[in-house]
Amino acid sequence: SQDRPTSDLDIMAQRFDADGNGIWSMPVVVCSAPYDQFDQMIVCFDDGSSVIGWRDGRSNISSGPIYAQRLSAGGVKLWQPNGISICSVLYNPVKAIQMAPDSNQGVFFVWEDVRDPYNSVDIYGQYLDRSGTAAWPANGLLLTDNEETQERPRIAASARRRAFIAWEDERNPGTK
């Protein structure tokens, strides 16, 4: 896990060919919202488009809500100018964010979440279709909940908007 930087970091992107040459004339500013954007990740699609996800400090919250942006093959932003919110529960520590593309150019997100301060770490997720429309509840769907900790989710998408998610789970001591 990365600590939140203290400068004003933005997310940039550039597409490269197999020889290491930049394809776009200039890197694209994916997000330049106030405060820091960090812990970026990316998934790509066969048409050359991509979705970039990141933790975002625009609310000046150290836990960094999750945002995402879709770029066309030509580097044009296809969603809101500074990305769309995946999870923006304030004062909610999120980490271990993972993304997986599906065959319909949608994206699954999973993350560790401690939005209930009296509970342990849980796993939440969200699915965005190609247009950036969320299929699950705002701020994510609770995927696994137990009074013990669930952490380090990993995700792999399959055909027809389906995904497999695995995680470490402390509900049975000694079986992590």
C-alpha positions in Angstrom: 0.0 0.0 0.0 1.2 3.5 -0.8 1.0 6.4 1.6 -0.8 9.5 0.2 1.7 11.8 -1.4 1.8 15.4 -0.2 2.3 17.3 -3.5 -0.4 18.1 -6.1 -0.1 15.0 -8.3 -2.2 14.4 -11.4 -2.7 11.4 -13.6 -1.2 11.4 -17.1 -1.2 8.8 -19.8 0.6 8.1 -23.1 0.1 5.2 -25.6 3.3 3.6 -27.0 4.0 1.3 -29.9 6.2 -1.8 -29.7 9.3 0.3 -30.4 8.7 2.6 -27.4 7.5 5.5 -29.5 4.7 7.7 -28.1 1.6 7.4 -30.4 -0.2 10.5 -29.2 1.5 13.9 -29.9 1.5 14.7 -26.1 0.7 12.8 -23.0 -3.0 13.1 -22.0 -3.9 14.7 -18.6 -6.4 12.1 -17.4 -7.2 14.0 -14.2 -6.1 17.3 -12.9 -8.6 17.8 -10.1 -7.4 19.6 -6.9 -5.1 17.8 -4.5 -3.5 14.4 -5.3 -4.5 11.6 -7.6 -2.4 8.5 -7.0 -2.2 4.6 -7.1 -3.2 4.5 -10.7 -4.0 1.3 -12.6 -5.0 0.6 -16.2 -6.8 -1.9 -18.4 -6.8 -2.0 -22.2 -9.2 -3.2 -24.8 -8.7 -4.7 -28.3 -10.0 -1.4 -30.0 -7.1 0.5 -28.4 -9.2 2.2 -25.7 -8.4 1.9 -22.0 -9.8 2.6 -18.6 -7.6 4.1 -15.9 -8.5 3.9 -12.3 -6.9 5.8 -9.3 -7.3 6.9 -5.7 -8.2 10.5 -5.6 -7.7 13.2 -3.0 -9.9 15.9 -4.5 -12.0 15.9 -1.3 -8.8 16.4 0.6 -9.4 13.0 2.3 -6.3 10.9 2.8 -8.0 7.6 2.2 -8.5 8.5 -1.5 -11.9 7.7 -3.0 -11.7 5.8 -6.3 -12.2 7.4 -9.7 -11.9 6.2 -13.3 -11.6 7.6 -16.8 -12.0 5.9 -20.2 -9.6 7.0 -23.0 -10.2 6.3 -26.7 -7.5 4.8 -28.8 -6.6 8.4 -29.8 -6.3 9.6 -26.2 -9.7 11.4 -26.0 -11.4 11.4 -22.6 -14.7 9.6 -23.0 -16.2 10.1 -19.5 -16.5 13.2 -17.3 -13.5 15.6 -17.6 -11.8 14.5 -14.3 -13.3 11.0 -14.2 -16.3 9.4 -12.6 -16.6 8.3 -9.0 -16.4 4.6 -8.3 -16.5 5.0 -4.5 -16.5 8.3 -2.7 -17.6 7.5 0.8 -15.8 10.1 2.9 -13.3 9.1 5.6 -13.5 5.5 4.3 -10.1 3.9 4.0 -10.0 2.0 0.7 -7.0 0.1 -0.6 -5.8 -2.9 -2.6 -7.9 -1.7 -5.6 -7.9 -4.1 -8.5 -9.4 -3.8 -12.0 -10.3 -6.4 -14.7 -11.7 -5.7 -18.2 -14.5 -7.9 -19.6 -15.3 -8.9 -23.2 -17.9 -6.2 -23.5 -15.4 -3.4 -22.8 -16.7 -3.0 -19.3 -14.6 -2.9 -16.2 -14.9 -4.7 -12.8 -13.4 -3.0 -9.7 -12.8 -4.6 -6.3 -11.2 -3.1 -3.2 -10.7 -3.4 0.6 -13.1 -1.2 2.5 -13.6 -0.2 6.1 -16.7 2.0 5.8 -18.1 0.5 9.0 -15.6 1.6 11.7 -17.0 -1.1 14.1 -16.4 -3.8 11.6 -13.3 -5.3 10.0 -12.1 -5.0 6.5 -14.6 -6.1 3.8 -14.5 -6.4 0.0 -16.6 -4.2 -2.2 -16.9 -4.0 -5.9 -18.4 -2.1 -8.8 -19.0 -2.8 -12.5 -18.9 -0.1 -15.1 -20.2 -0.7 -18.6 -18.5 0.8 -21.7 -20.2 4.2 -21.2 -19.2 4.5 -17.6 -22.6 3.6 -16.2 -22.4 1.7 -12.8 -24.3 -1.5 -12.7 -24.1 -1.9 -8.9 -25.1 0.5 -6.1 -23.4 3.8 -5.8 -20.1 3.5 -3.8 -20.0 -0.2 -4.5 -21.6 -3.5 -3.7 -20.6 -5.4 -0.5 -19.2 -8.6 -1.9 -18.1 -10.3 1.3 -19.0 -9.4 4.9 -17.9 -11.1 8.0 -16.9 -9.9 11.4 -13.4 -11.1 10.7 -11.1 -9.4 8.0 -11.3 -10.1 4.3 -8.4 -8.5 2.4 -6.2 -8.5 -0.7 -8.9 -9.1 -3.3 -7.9 -10.3 -6.8 -10.2 -10.3 -9.8 -10.4 -11.9 -13.2 -13.2 -11.2 -15.6 -14.7 -13.7 -18.0 -17.3 -13.4 -20.8 -20.7 -11.9 -20.5 -20.1 -9.4 -17.6 -19.0 -12.0 -15.1 -16.0 -12.1 -12.8 -14.1 -14.3 -10.4 -12.9 -12.7 -7.2 -10.6 -14.3 -4.6 -9.4 -12.9 -1.3 -7.7 -13.7 2.0 -10.2 -14.3 4.8 -9.7 -14.6 8.5 -13.1 -16.1 9.4 -11.5 -19.5 10.0 -8.3 -18.8 12.0 -5.2 -20.5 10.5 -6.8 -20.9 7.0 -5.8 -17.6 5.4 
